Amino acid sequence: MRLTVLGSAASYPDAGRACAGHLVQTSSTAVLLDCGSGVLSNLGYVMAPTHLDAVLVSHGHVDHFADVFALQAALRYAPTGPVPPIPLWLPSGLRLRMEALLGERGARELAEAFEMRTLEVNVPVVAGDVTVVPHPADHVDPAFSFVVEAGDARVCYTSDTAYGPAVETAARGAQVLLAEATLPVEYAGRAPHMTPAEAGALASVSGAHTLVLTHLWPTIDRDEAGRQARGAFGGRVIVADELTALDID
């Protein structure tokens, strides 16, 4: 399994970055976890968007789904003609909110690009040889962390969440923890997000060998975020940049 970070910024992208988006690939399957602002542009460095097998959106904040609208245009106006609709897995209620922005014609065009399906807790999503299990996240209702498995490889993507029992359960047993680390320490507790030190603590209890920090506030000191995470976790720590890639066996 290969994990590629397409967007590592929280809420809004600073210069040269994108909002939440993470690509999981095997030799035969490509699954996109979240599709925030700027993700589609970075996806183009890795693969054609028409070759995606599924897209999953973790929750209904716009920095996690804004580029779905751009993706539908790429699918409907592909160079060789419209491609068959691909599965788009959404939290309950998000489809109606997205369609409300588009109007009747736009909603019809969205349905031409995607087979829209609803995520449910602990109900696996299977795309080719990749399985994604949604777990509840402590953020908005509904919100999900994703546990991704392919062969012997196992990754937990926390998405947006506060630290607590829910994300500990999702993360347990993952080899790689792809964890949000949104909050500078001075804002700890101000919002349902984790600090870099909390992400490190989560990696420590999960048993992961590698922690990848993502969803970082644009003005945060990323070097300092890495140091704070390493203070709580003795394994490998990577502070994500756009197009950071990691192979997981």
C-alpha positions as CSV (number, residue, x, y, z in Angstrom):
1,M,0.0,0.0,0.0
2,R,1.2,3.5,-0.8
3,L,-0.1,6.5,1.1
4,T,0.3,10.0,-0.5
5,V,-0.6,13.2,1.2
6,L,-2.3,15.5,-1.3
7,G,-3.3,18.2,1.2
8,S,-1.9,18.7,4.7
9,A,-3.4,22.1,5.8
10,A,-6.3,22.7,8.2
11,S,-9.3,24.8,7.3
12,Y,-7.6,26.9,4.7
13,P,-4.4,26.3,2.6
14,D,-1.4,28.5,3.0
15,A,0.9,29.2,0.0
16,G,1.7,26.0,-1.9
17,R,-0.5,23.7,0.2
18,A,-4.0,22.2,0.0
19,C,-6.7,21.2,2.4
20,A,-7.4,17.6,3.5
21,G,-6.8,14.9,1.0
22,H,-4.9,11.6,1.2
23,L,-4.5,9.0,-1.5
24,V,-4.2,5.2,-0.8
25,Q,-3.0,3.1,-3.7
26,T,-2.2,-0.6,-4.3
27,S,-1.1,-2.1,-7.6
28,S,-4.8,-2.2,-8.7
29,T,-6.8,0.2,-6.7
30,A,-6.8,4.0,-5.8
31,V,-9.0,5.4,-3.0
32,L,-9.1,9.1,-2.1
33,L,-9.8,10.0,1.6
34,D,-11.2,13.5,1.7
35,C,-11.1,16.0,-1.2
36,G,-10.5,19.5,0.1
37,S,-9.5,22.7,-1.6
38,G,-6.4,22.1,-3.9
39,V,-6.4,18.3,-3.6
40,L,-7.4,17.7,-7.3
41,S,-4.4,19.8,-8.5
42,N,-2.0,17.7,-6.4
43,L,-3.7,14.4,-7.4
44,G,-2.7,15.3,-11.0
45,Y,1.0,14.9,-10.1
46,V,0.3,11.3,-9.0
47,M,-2.5,9.9,-11.3
48,A,-5.4,10.8,-13.5
49,P,-8.5,11.5,-11.5
50,T,-10.5,9.3,-13.9
51,H,-8.7,6.3,-12.5
52,L,-9.9,6.7,-8.9
53,D,-11.9,3.7,-7.7
54,A,-13.7,5.5,-4.8
55,V,-13.8,8.7,-2.8
56,L,-14.6,8.9,0.9
57,V,-15.4,12.2,2.7
58,S,-14.9,12.0,6.5
59,H,-17.3,14.8,7.5
60,G,-19.2,17.8,6.3
61,H,-16.7,20.6,6.8
62,V,-15.9,22.3,3.5
63,D,-12.1,21.9,3.8
64,H,-12.7,18.1,3.4
65,F,-15.0,18.1,0.3
66,A,-14.7,21.3,-1.7
67,D,-12.8,19.7,-4.6
68,V,-15.5,17.1,-5.1
69,F,-17.2,19.7,-7.2
70,A,-14.0,20.1,-9.3
71,L,-13.7,16.3,-9.5
72,Q,-17.1,15.8,-10.9
73,A,-16.2,18.1,-13.8
74,A,-13.0,16.1,-14.5
75,L,-15.0,12.9,-14.6
76,R,-17.9,14.2,-16.7
77,Y,-15.6,15.9,-19.2
78,A,-12.7,13.4,-19.4
79,P,-10.6,13.6,-22.6
80,T,-12.1,10.4,-24.1
81,G,-15.7,11.1,-22.9
82,P,-17.6,10.8,-19.6
83,V,-16.3,8.0,-17.4
84,P,-18.7,5.7,-15.5
85,P,-19.7,7.2,-12.1
86,I,-17.4,6.3,-9.3
87,P,-18.5,5.6,-5.7
88,L,-18.6,8.7,-3.5
89,W,-19.1,7.8,0.2
90,L,-20.5,10.6,2.3
91,P,-21.7,11.2,5.9
92,S,-25.5,11.3,6.2
93,G,-27.0,14.6,5.2
94,L,-24.0,15.9,3.2
95,R,-25.4,14.9,-0.2
96,L,-28.4,17.2,0.3
97,R,-26.2,20.1,1.5
98,M,-24.0,19.7,-1.6
99,E,-26.9,19.5,-4.0
100,A,-28.4,22.7,-2.4
101,L,-25.4,24.6,-3.5
102,L,-25.8,23.4,-7.1
103,G,-29.4,23.7,-8.0
104,E,-31.4,21.1,-10.0
105,R,-29.2,20.9,-13.0
106,G,-26.0,20.8,-10.9
107,A,-27.4,18.1,-8.6
108,R,-28.2,16.0,-11.7
109,E,-24.6,16.5,-13.0
110,L,-23.2,15.5,-9.6
111,A,-25.2,12.3,-9.8
112,E,-23.8,11.6,-13.3
113,A,-20.3,11.7,-12.0
114,F,-20.8,9.7,-8.7
115,E,-22.6,6.9,-7.2
116,M,-23.4,8.6,-3.9
117,R,-23.5,6.3,-0.9
118,T,-23.8,6.8,2.9
119,L,-21.1,5.9,5.4
120,E,-22.1,4.0,8.4
121,V,-20.0,3.2,11.6
122,N,-18.2,-0.1,11.3
123,V,-19.7,-1.0,7.9
124,P,-16.7,-1.7,5.6
125,V,-16.3,0.0,2.3
126,V,-14.6,-2.2,-0.2
127,A,-12.9,-0.9,-3.4
128,G,-10.9,-3.5,-5.2
129,D,-8.3,-4.9,-2.8
130,V,-8.7,-2.0,-0.3
131,T,-11.1,-2.1,2.6
132,V,-12.0,1.0,4.6
133,V,-13.8,0.8,8.0
134,P,-15.4,4.0,9.2
135,H,-15.1,4.6,13.0
136,P,-16.9,7.4,14.9
137,A,-14.8,10.6,15.4
138,D,-15.2,13.2,18.1
139,H,-15.6,16.2,15.9
140,V,-19.0,17.0,14.4
141,D,-22.0,14.7,14.1
142,P,-21.5,12.6,12.0
143,A,-17.7,12.4,11.5
144,F,-15.5,9.4,10.8
145,S,-12.0,8.2,11.2
146,F,-11.0,5.6,8.6
147,V,-9.1,2.4,9.1
148,V,-7.7,1.3,5.8
149,E,-6.4,-2.2,5.1
150,A,-4.9,-3.9,2.0
151,G,-3.2,-7.2,2.5
152,D,-1.1,-7.0,5.7
153,A,-0.9,-3.2,5.6
154,R,-3.1,-1.2,8.0
155,V,-3.4,2.6,8.2
156,C,-5.6,4.7,10.5
157,Y,-6.5,8.2,9.2
158,T,-8.0,10.0,12.2
159,S,-9.5,12.8,10.1
160,D,-10.6,15.6,12.4
161,T,-11.1,14.6,16.0
162,A,-10.5,15.4,19.6
163,Y,-8.3,13.0,21.5
164,G,-10.3,10.4,23.3
165,P,-11.5,6.7,23.5
166,A,-13.1,6.8,20.0
167,V,-9.9,7.6,18.2
168,E,-7.9,5.3,20.4
169,T,-10.1,2.5,19.4
170,A,-9.8,3.3,15.7
171,A,-6.0,3.7,15.9
172,R,-5.2,0.5,17.8
173,G,-3.2,-2.0,15.7
174,A,-2.4,0.4,12.8
175,Q,1.1,0.3,11.5
176,V,0.9,3.9,10.3
177,L,-1.1,6.6,12.1
178,L,-2.1,9.5,9.8
179,A,-3.2,11.9,12.5
180,E,-4.5,15.4,12.5
181,A,-2.4,17.8,14.6
182,T,-4.3,21.0,14.1
183,L,-4.0,23.0,17.2
184,P,-0.9,24.9,18.4
185,V,-0.5,24.1,22.1
186,E,-1.8,27.5,23.2
187,Y,-5.2,26.6,21.6
188,A,-5.4,23.1,23.2
189,G,-9.0,22.4,24.1
190,R,-10.4,25.3,22.2
191,A,-11.8,23.1,19.4
192,P,-12.4,19.3,18.8
193,H,-9.0,18.8,17.3
194,M,-5.6,17.4,18.5
195,T,-2.3,19.1,19.3
196,P,0.9,17.5,17.9
197,A,1.7,16.2,21.4
198,E,-1.8,14.5,21.5
199,A,-1.2,13.0,18.1
200,G,2.1,11.6,19.5
201,A,0.4,10.2,22.6
202,L,-2.2,8.6,20.3
203,A,0.6,7.0,18.2
204,S,2.2,5.7,21.4
205,V,-0.9,3.9,22.6
206,S,-1.9,2.6,19.2
207,G,1.2,0.5,18.7
208,A,2.0,2.2,15.3
209,H,5.6,2.3,14.1
210,T,5.1,5.6,12.1
211,L,3.2,8.8,12.9
212,V,2.4,11.1,10.0
213,L,1.2,14.6,11.2
214,T,-1.4,16.2,8.9
215,H,-4.2,18.8,9.0
216,L,-1.8,21.4,10.4
217,W,-2.9,24.9,11.0
218,P,-1.3,27.1,8.3
219,T,0.5,29.3,10.7
220,I,1.9,26.6,12.9
221,D,5.6,26.0,13.2
222,R,5.9,22.6,11.5
223,D,9.3,21.8,12.9
224,E,8.1,22.5,16.4
225,A,5.0,20.4,15.8
226,G,7.3,17.5,14.9
227,R,9.4,18.0,18.1
228,Q,6.3,18.1,20.3
229,A,5.0,14.9,18.7
230,R,8.4,13.2,19.2
231,G,8.3,14.1,22.9
232,A,5.2,11.8,23.3
233,F,6.1,9.1,20.7
234,G,9.3,7.2,20.3
235,G,8.7,5.9,16.8
236,R,9.2,7.5,13.4
237,V,7.5,10.9,13.0
238,I,6.9,12.5,9.7
239,V,5.4,16.0,9.4
240,A,3.5,15.8,6.1
241,D,4.1,18.0,3.2
242,E,2.1,18.0,0.0
243,L,3.1,14.9,-2.0
244,T,4.8,13.2,0.9
245,A,4.5,9.5,0.1
246,L,5.0,6.4,2.2
247,D,5.0,2.7,1.3
248,I,3.4,0.4,3.9
249,D,4.0,-3.3,3.9
